[in-house]
């Protein structure tokens, strides 16, 4: 009996933790209304806009598309949203492909203009609710620009940009919950404190094709959203920081 119990205990202790699960809700326009890992809601209102030169407003916005004009098709795990993207001095098309898995969601976008137009960038933007994350949730950056911090409890209006660059990934880890890893494809990332404006919250900005005229050639970009077990992003971020510090050390003379 003792031997059998020991074998059972060894088997249980040796099991890998259950994989984290990701769930996304999309509206009729293809905008991500909500991104959850387990019970933790991380991102909301993830959608595409075309920003005017000088950040003076939007030429067009996925959030303003008429839901009745959106064509939705499904093939296997992939759902494709095709829609006209029209606005101030702009006409074109947006194609969004969403591929779902248990622990990851792949998002790919194409913005196709009907004519040349001046833009600041094509922007994919999502929000994190301050009420759920301020002073609690960690943000972690992977890659050569490894960084880490906690989404601040109070706004520092002079330092509302918390991080920006071209990371391998940007992660979020709420206490006691699985984490969310955001992997950009042909985009940069910026994390900022939007409590400087209304509505209050934090924002992830992912610009593509910045500072160039939008020609008839499509702009393609994407994101991978991955669920991670508790602690994994923190461990990877610490390891990346160690590697960076090691590479920055001067050789002994």
C-alpha positions, 0 to 999 in steps of 0.5 A: 500500500505504501509503495502504491501511495508513493507511486501515486504521489510521485506521479502527481508531483511530477505532472506539469501544471495545467496549461493556461487558457486564453479566451477572446470575444470579438464584436461584429466588426472584428474588434476584440471586445475582451481578452482573458486568461483564466478569470483575468481580463487583460485587453479590451477594445483592440481595433485598427485606426489610421492616424492623421499626420502629427497625431491630429486625429483619425482618418478612419477607424475600425470601431466606426465601421457599419457592422452590416458592411462586414463580411465574415467567413470561417475556415477551420480555426480561422475567422476572416473579417473583410470590411470597407474602411472609410473616413476623412479623405480615405477609402479602402479595405481592412482584412482581419484574420483571427486564428484561435487555439487553446493557449494562443490567438493569432491576429493578422491584418491588411489595410488596403487603400484605394489611393495614395494618402498621407498618414502618421501610421496604421495603429492597432490599439487596446486598453487595460482597465485601471480599476483592475490593473492599477498598482497590481499588474506587472508589465514585463518586456522580453528581448534585448530591451528587457524591462519590468515594472508595475502599472502605477497606482497613480498617474504621473502625467509627466511620465505617462509613457511607461515603455516603448520600443521593438520588443520580442514580446510585452507581457502582463501578469495579474497577481494570482493569475496566468499571464498574457504575452503580446508578440508583435509582427511588423509593429512596434509597441508602446505602453502608456497611462491613459488616465491623462485623458478620458476614459481612464485606463492603460493603453497598448499602442502598436504602430505599423507603417509609421511616418510614410505615405500609405500607397496602393500597396497593402500594409500587413501586420499582426499580433500573437496573444499567448496565455502563460502559466503564473510566474513564467513571464516573470522568470523569462524577464529576469533571465533576459535582464541577467543576459543583458547585464552580462553582455554589458560588463566590461572585460577585465583588463 
